[in-house]
Amino acid sequence: MNQRIINRRTLLGSAGVAVLLATTACGGVQGTNASAEYPTKAIEFIVPLAPGGSTDTLSRALAKSLSEEMGQPVAVINKPGAGATVGLKELKNANPDGYTVGLIPTSTLAVRPLSIKDSDPIAVGDFSVIKGLTTEDVVLYTYAGSEYKTGEDVAGLKGKNVKYASSGPGTVTGTAQALFFQAVGAEATGVPFDGGAPAKTAVLGKQVPFGAGHPGEIAEEVKAGTLVPLVVFSNEKSQYLPEVTTSAELGVDIAMDQRRLFGAPKDMPADILEKLVAATDKAIESDEYKKVLEQGYFTPLVQDGDTAAGEVETQLANYRTQVDALGVQLGG
């Protein structure tokens, strides 16, 4: 009797071990192997903006170089909407298994919260930041033949009523203008447009005297002489517009930029993140990627993920301080 009990228990114990081994093979061990073998299939690259713009072009160049480095297709999927929040929320909520990555414009994280209340807000802490990629200056401009010829002319607008073209609430270009005009004492009104392109068109058509954009967005018009850059909202000279006065030179402490980060959902396994970092380091050295940076007037700002994420948090705090100090109402 005892012998039969022992045999039965031994049999059950053996069966349990077998089940455990089978479960481990299907789950735990496979997960480890999956990380070790990553990637074994195509990777989705979310771009939270519409196709055809500079961000889309940058993302596609990076995706192509990454594909060559990773040995798997890296497919760009455009998910525009609500100031990039639609695509970023999809990236935020994706499985952190390394098969969903994305381009993160920092204005959504560091500027949008100042004016847009969101019941499901996005913060840089919602992502595993793989690498900081680029930065773009914000430039105040006017149309050719305008009465405003220099940055000093704009700085002398105290007490005057002016209008400016805004890309909409929560954008870095619209916010920078609102802060700047408030700082110089102008009675400024933002005229909203659905994006940077229609805002620029309004200035070219002399509907409003001022607009703001990134160097790559206005480069052709500046070369053609139809737009005149007036002020770079920065403490340092622009790489692409070195002759243009900075806000710091005018005594106005308004420094804003647009950065592009490469990221993935948070809580990504360390070994997968490490592989993505290594592949990205090589991808951004490709000739094709560098050519896109140059043609798009992007300034390289290569940073490790922790540094890039930390600077976004610092930007948000600094911008909030400026808004509060100036008493600007940015609600939209």
Secondary structure as UniProt FT lines:
FT   HELIX           2..26
FT   HELIX           28..37
FT   STRAND          43..47
FT   TURN            51..52
FT   HELIX           54..70
FT   STRAND          74..78
FT   TURN            82..84
FT   HELIX           85..92
FT   STRAND          100..105
FT   HELIX           107..110
FT   HELIX           112..114
FT   HELIX           124..126
FT   STRAND          127..137
FT   STRAND          139..143
FT   TURN            144..145
FT   HELIX           151..155
FT   TURN            158..159
FT   STRAND          161..166
FT   TURN            169..170
FT   HELIX           172..184
FT   STRAND          187..192
FT   HELIX           196..204
FT   TURN            205..206
FT   STRAND          210..213
FT   HELIX           215..224
FT   STRAND          227..232
FT   TURN            242..243
FT   STRAND          245..246
FT   TURN            247..251
FT   STRAND          257..265
FT   HELIX           270..283
FT   TURN            284..285
FT   HELIX           287..295
FT   TURN            296..297
FT   STRAND          299..304
FT   HELIX           305..326
//
